[in-house]
């Protein structure tokens, strides 16, 4: 399995428009963060979790020429705004794109992308095959790949993380139940969101994320959905436990 972090930033990205803090002015490439998304290459299948506003730029940068399915964690725009760009894959692959999400999320996509789901479609619009995720505990299959959903809360909004083999990816969360933690336990690599140092209404803080990773004890933990308030990459990493690292755009892992 190969994992590529397409984006590791919060909803406004880093640098943030109009900000001149040390992080937003940093010349370290690891401090340039597009909106969160991850590519998973497993069993000869190419899967992407979330397609935010930077989707086109991300897949061009990583030269992802083939995509078998798109999976959504939830319906917020920084996770869904790039879905229109799957058109290129439709044209190249000559097939509809399977889109996996909870029914509530699929309904939101149908409202926001009404032209995709219209009865009489304009020529050239994206073509999708909606694949509802009907359970937050039962494994579902994406093009032959087993995926374990992980229920989390993003303030009061139910969202999903996903475990694929020994890799677990959870973003936009500030609560995981004991039952969800048990579904994560045993993963070799666990990715959690860590927005900033201070507590936040809908995201884990740095310490909260580190505490969860310490309790789960994976071989390696990575932090994503990072805001400029967290600090410069090199400074924050120096304070972390040895098994925890900040993810950055373009980071590639092989499991």
TAWOBEL-V85403 format. One record per pair of residues at least 4 apart in sequence whose ideal C-beta (glycine too) atoms are under 8 Angstrom apart, sorted by the first residue. I is the first residue (numbers start at 0). GAP is how many residues later the second one is. Records with the same first field share a line. If there is no record, write none. Layout:
# TAWOBEL-V85403
I: GAP + GAP
This chain:
# TAWOBEL-V85403
0: 39 + 40 + 41 + 163 + 164 + 165 + 166 + 253 + 254
1: 38 + 39 + 40 + 250 + 251 + 252 + 253
2: 35 + 36 + 37 + 38 + 164 + 186 + 249 + 250 + 251 + 252
3: 34 + 35 + 37 + 58 + 246 + 247 + 248 + 249
4: 32 + 33 + 217 + 219 + 242 + 243 + 244 + 245 + 246 + 247
5: 28 + 31 + 32 + 33 + 42 + 48 + 49 + 52 + 53 + 55 + 56 + 243
6: 6 + 26 + 27 + 28 + 29 + 30 + 45 + 47 + 51 + 242
7: 25 + 26 + 28 + 216 + 217 + 218 + 238 + 239 + 240 + 241 + 243
8: 4 + 5 + 24 + 25 + 26 + 27 + 216 + 217 + 218 + 240
9: 4 + 23 + 25 + 26 + 68 + 185 + 193 + 215 + 216 + 217
10: 24 + 65 + 66 + 67
11: 4 + 5 + 215
12: 20 + 21 + 22 + 41
13: 9 + 10 + 17 + 18 + 19 + 212 + 213 + 214
14: 4 + 8 + 9 + 10 + 11 + 16 + 17 + 213
15: 8 + 212
18: 5 + 209
19: 4 + 5
20: 4 + 207
21: 4 + 210
22: 8 + 205 + 206 + 207 + 208 + 209
23: 204
25: 5 + 6 + 206 + 207
27: 4 + 204 + 205 + 206
28: 219 + 220 + 221
29: 203 + 204 + 216 + 218 + 219
30: 201 + 202
31: 217
32: 193 + 215 + 216
33: 18 + 20 + 23 + 24 + 215
34: 17 + 18 + 19 + 43 + 44
35: 14 + 16 + 42 + 43 + 135 + 136 + 157 + 188 + 189
36: 11 + 12 + 13 + 14 + 15 + 17 + 18 + 21 + 42
37: 10 + 11 + 12 + 131 + 153 + 186
38: 7 + 8 + 9 + 20 + 23 + 25
39: 6 + 7 + 8 + 9 + 124 + 127
40: 4 + 5 + 6
41: 5 + 103 + 122 + 123
42: 101 + 102
44: 23 + 24 + 97 + 98 + 99 + 100
45: 18 + 20 + 21 + 22
46: 20 + 21 + 22 + 23 + 24 + 95 + 96 + 98 + 117
47: 11 + 16 + 19 + 21 + 22 + 23
48: 22 + 23 + 24 + 113 + 120
49: 21 + 22 + 23 + 29 + 30 + 121
50: 4 + 19 + 21 + 28 + 29 + 30 + 31 + 32 + 34 + 35
51: 25 + 26 + 27 + 28 + 29 + 30
52: 24 + 25 + 28 + 29
53: 4 + 28
54: 4 + 26 + 27 + 28 + 30
55: 4 + 26 + 29
56: 4
57: 4 + 191
58: 4 + 5 + 8 + 26
60: 189
61: 188
64: 27
65: 23 + 26 + 27
66: 19 + 22 + 26 + 30
67: 30 + 74 + 75
68: 28 + 29 + 30 + 31 + 62 + 73 + 74
69: 13 + 16 + 27 + 28 + 29 + 30
70: 28 + 29 + 30 + 71 + 76 + 91
71: 7 + 8 + 27 + 28 + 29 + 30 + 33 + 37
72: 6 + 86 + 87 + 88 + 89 + 98 + 99
73: 5 + 28 + 31 + 80 + 83 + 84 + 85 + 86 + 98
74: 4 + 5 + 26 + 29 + 30 + 33 + 34
75: 4 + 78 + 96
76: 4 + 35
78: 93
79: 28 + 29 + 32
82: 16 + 26 + 30 + 33 + 43 + 45
83: 29 + 32 + 42
85: 4 + 11 + 40 + 42
86: 4 + 37 + 38 + 39
87: 4
88: 4 + 8
89: 4 + 5 + 6 + 7 + 36 + 37
94: 32
95: 31 + 32 + 33
96: 29 + 30 + 31 + 32
97: 30 + 31 + 33 + 44 + 45
98: 7 + 10 + 29 + 30 + 31 + 32
99: 31 + 32 + 33 + 40 + 42 + 47
100: 4 + 5 + 8 + 29 + 30 + 31 + 32
101: 4 + 30 + 31 + 34 + 56 + 58
102: 4 + 29 + 30 + 31
103: 4
104: 4
105: 4 + 24 + 26
106: 4
107: 4
108: 4 + 7
109: 4 + 6 + 7
112: 4 + 13
113: 4
114: 6 + 7 + 10
115: 5 + 9 + 10 + 11 + 12
117: 4 + 7
120: 4
130: 11
132: 7 + 16 + 27
133: 4 + 6
134: 5 + 14
135: 13 + 14 + 15 + 22 + 24
136: 12 + 14 + 42 + 46
137: 11
138: 7 + 8 + 9 + 10
139: 6 + 7 + 9
140: 4 + 5 + 6
141: 5
144: 19
145: 18
146: 15 + 16 + 17
147: 14 + 15 + 16 + 35
148: 11 + 12 + 13
149: 10 + 11 + 12 + 13 + 18 + 20 + 26 + 30 + 33 + 34
150: 7 + 8 + 9 + 10 + 26 + 28 + 29
151: 6 + 7 + 8 + 9 + 18 + 20 + 21 + 23 + 24 + 28
152: 4 + 5 + 6 + 20 + 21 + 22 + 23
153: 4 + 5 + 18 + 19 + 20 + 48 + 49
154: 19 + 46 + 47
156: 45
158: 13 + 14
160: 7 + 8 + 9 + 10 + 12 + 19 + 23
161: 6 + 7 + 8
162: 4 + 5 + 6 + 20 + 21 + 24
163: 5
164: 90
165: 20 + 21 + 22 + 23 + 89
166: 20 + 21 + 22 + 24 + 88
167: 16 + 19 + 21 + 22 + 23 + 50
168: 22
169: 6 + 14 + 20 + 21 + 22 + 23
170: 20 + 21 + 22 + 53 + 54
171: 21 + 30 + 31 + 53
172: 19 + 20 + 30 + 31
173: 26 + 27 + 28 + 29 + 30 + 34
175: 4 + 5 + 8 + 36
176: 4
177: 4
178: 4
179: 4
180: 4 + 31 + 34 + 35
183: 6 + 32
184: 31
186: 29 + 31
187: 30 + 31 + 32 + 67
188: 29 + 30 + 31 + 32 + 33 + 64 + 66
189: 23 + 26 + 28 + 30 + 31 + 32
190: 30 + 31 + 32 + 33 + 56
191: 12 + 17 + 20 + 21 + 29 + 30 + 31 + 32
192: 10 + 11 + 16 + 30 + 31 + 32
193: 9 + 10 + 11 + 12 + 14 + 15 + 16 + 29 + 30 + 31 + 32 + 36
194: 5 + 8 + 9 + 10 + 30 + 31 + 32 + 34 + 35
195: 4 + 7 + 9 + 10 + 31 + 33 + 34
196: 8 + 9 + 10 + 32 + 33 + 34
197: 7 + 31
198: 6 + 9
199: 4 + 5
202: 22
203: 4 + 5 + 8
204: 4
205: 4 + 17 + 24 + 30
206: 4
207: 4
208: 4 + 14
209: 4 + 11 + 30 + 31 + 34
210: 4
211: 4
212: 4 + 5 + 8 + 28 + 30 + 31
213: 27
215: 5
217: 25
218: 24
219: 23 + 24 + 25 + 33
220: 22 + 23 + 24
221: 22 + 23 + 24 + 25 + 29
222: 21 + 22 + 23 + 24
223: 23
225: 4 + 20 + 21
229: 6
230: 4 + 5
231: 4
232: 4 + 13 + 15
233: 4
234: 4
235: 4 + 10
236: 8 + 9
239: 4 + 5 + 6
246: 4
